[in-house]
C-alpha cells in the first residue's frame, strides 16, 4: 500500500542526516517487481565490493542471493519478512509474521462475532510472508468452535481478480462474515462488498493501511487494519548495517 511504501522510503531517507558524521555511503535502488533485474542488481553490487545490502525477505531466489553474498563476505539484512531458517543473513527487521497471522485470525473471529464463515484472499504461497500469515490465520481459526474458513483464494496483487473473486465468494457464501486479505486488494474487495449489498454484513481484515483504508474503517467495511512499522523497516536495517 502506498502509505507503507512511502513510510518505508522515508525511513531510508532519514539515515542521510543520522549518518552525516560517518564514513558511509548508502545507495537506494527501487524495484516495482523483484524480477530478474533485481537479481542482477544484487549480483552487480556484490561484484562492486559493497560491504552490506538490505533486501526484503520475499524476493524469489533470495536464499541463492544470500549464498552469493556469504561467499564474498558481504553482510545482508532482511526486512519486511525473513528468509528460510538457516540462511546466512546478518539479521531481520520486520514484524513477527506468524504472530501477525494469528492476530488476524483472532480479529476475523471477532468480526464474525465468534460464529460464522471466514474467507482468506492471499498471494502466492511460495512467498514466505503469504504462507506464514495464511498458516497463522488458519491456526487461530481452527481453535474457534463456531468459526470456520470456507474458502482460500489465490489473487496475487491483481485488483480486478480480487474484485471478481470477492463477488464470487459473496454469491457462493451469502452468509460470509469476514474476509481476511493477506496481501493487497483491499479496495477491490471493499468495492465488491458494497456492490453486492454486503456493507456492514461482511467485513475485511487487512495488513497495512493508508488514509483511504482508514476511511473504509470509518464506513464499517474494514473491521481492522494491522500496521507493521513500515518506517522502522526502512530505517533500522540501514542504521544497524
N, C-alpha and C positions, 0 to 999 in steps of 0.2 A: 504494500500500500504506500501511497505517496508520502504520507507523514512519516512512516517508518523509514523509508529510503532517505528522506531529507534529514531526519534526525541523525541517522547513521552517518551521512555525509558531513553534517555539521560537527559531529563528534570527531571525525577525522580531521576537520579543518582547525579545530581549537588547538590541536597539538602544535600548530605553527608558532603560536605565542609561547606555549609552555616549553618548547624545545629551543627557543632562540639562543640560549646560552650554551647549548650542547653542540658537539661536533657531529651532527647527524643530518642527513638529507632524507626526506620522505617523498616518495612519488606515489600518486594515486592514479590507478588505471581502472576505468569503469567498463563493465560489460552489461548489456541488457540481457544477454543469454550466455551462460557459461558453456560455450561450444568449443570447437577445436581451436579457435582463436585464443581462447583463454589458456588452453594447454600450451600453445606455442609461446604466448607471452610469458607464462610461468617459466618455461624452459629457457627462454631468452634471458630472463633476469638471473637465473641460476648461472648461466654461462657468462653473464656480465659481471659476476662477482659480488652480487648483493649479499649483505650479511643476514638479512631476515626478510620474510614475506608473511603477510597476513591474508588469509583466504577463507571464504565461507566453507563450512564442512559439507555442504550439499552438492558440491561440484562433482560431476561424473569423473571417474578415474582418479579421484582425489588421493587414494592410497598410493597409486603409482607415482603421482607427483611428490608425495612425501618421501617416498623411497629415493627418488632422484635427488631431492634436496638433502636428505640424510647422507648420501654418498659424498656430497660436496660440502658437508658440514655447514649447511645453511639452515638457520632456525626458522621453523614455521609455526605460526599461531593460528588456530581456527577460531572463527566467530560464527554466531547465529545458531549453528548446530555442529556437533562434533563428528569426527571421523570414527571408523570402527576401532574398537578397543585394541590396544597394542600397536597402533600406528605411531611412527616416530615424529610426533608433533610436540612442540615445547609445552603448550598449554591450550586451553579452550576458554573463550569468553562468550557467554550467552546464557539463556535460560536453561533450567533443568527440564529438558524436553519431555521426559516421561512424566514428571510431576505435573507439567502443564497439561498433558493429555488427561491425566487423572482428574485434574481440576475441571477441565472442560466437560468430562463425563459427569462429574458431580453437578455442574451447572445445568447440563442438559436434563438430568433427572429432576432438578429443582424447577426448571422451567416447565416441565411436564407434570408438576405437582406430584412427583413420585409415583405416577401411574399413567402409562401411555406408551406411545410409539415414538422412536427416535430414528433419524436417518443421518448418515455421515457422507459428506462430499469431500473427497480428498484428491490430492495429486498423485503422481507416480510413486508407488510404494517401494520402488527400488531406491528412492531418495530417503535417507535415514530420518530426516525430520518428519516426513509424511508418515513413514512406517511407525516410528516410535510414538508420535502423537495419536495416531489411529489405534494402535495397540492399547495405549493408556486409556483412551475413551471407552473402548470395548471392555477393558478390565474393570473400570469403575462401574459401568452399567450392568455388567454381569452380577454384581453384588446387590443390585436393586431387585427386589422381589417382583415388583409390578411394572418395571420399565424394561423395554426390550428394543434392540436395534433391529429394524425391519429391512433396512437397505443400506448398502455401502456402494457409492458410485464414484468411479474414476472420472474426473473432469479436467484435470490438468489446470491451466490458467485461462482457458477459453471462456469468455463471458457468455457467448451465445450458447455454448454447450451447457454451462451451469444453468442458464435460464431455462433452456428446453428440458434438461434433466429434472430441474426442480418442479416444473409444471407437470411432468410425467409422474413424479413422486406424489404430488398432491392429488392427482387424478386417481392413482392406484391406491393411495393410503389417505382417504378423506379425513381420517381422524389423527393424522400425523401431528404431533405436538411440538417437536423440536427438530431442527436441522443444525448439525454441527459442521461448520465449514473449516476444514483443516488448513487450507492454503488461502487462495483468493477466490473472488466471485461473489463477494458479499452483496454488492449492489444488484447483480443479476438475479441472485436468489431472492432478494428483497422485492424486486420488481415482479417476479413470478408470484410471490406470495400475495402482493397487492392485486395483481391482475386476476388471480384465481379467487379473490374474495376471502383470503385466509388471514388478513391482517388482524392481529390480536388473538388468533387461534393457533397459528404455527409460528414459533419464534426461533430466532437464529442465535447460535453461539459461535463466536469467531475469535481469531487471533489478530492482534494489532488493530489500530483504528486511526482515523483522521477525523476532521470536523464533520464530514458527511456521514460517517458511521455514528458519531455522537448524535446527529440529528435523527438517525434511524432508531437509536436507543430511546430518544425522547418521544418518537412516534409509536413506540411499543413493538417495533418489528424485530429489532435486535435486543435480545434479553441481556446479554453481556458481551463485552469485548475485552480480551485479555492482553494488556500491554506487556512488553518484553524488554524494556530499557534499550530501545534502538540507539539512542545517543551513546550510552555506555558501550554498546557493542562496537561502535565505530571508533570511539576514543580510547578506551582502556587497552586494547591489544597493542596499539602503536606506542603508547607511553611505556608499557611494560617491555616491549621488544627493544 
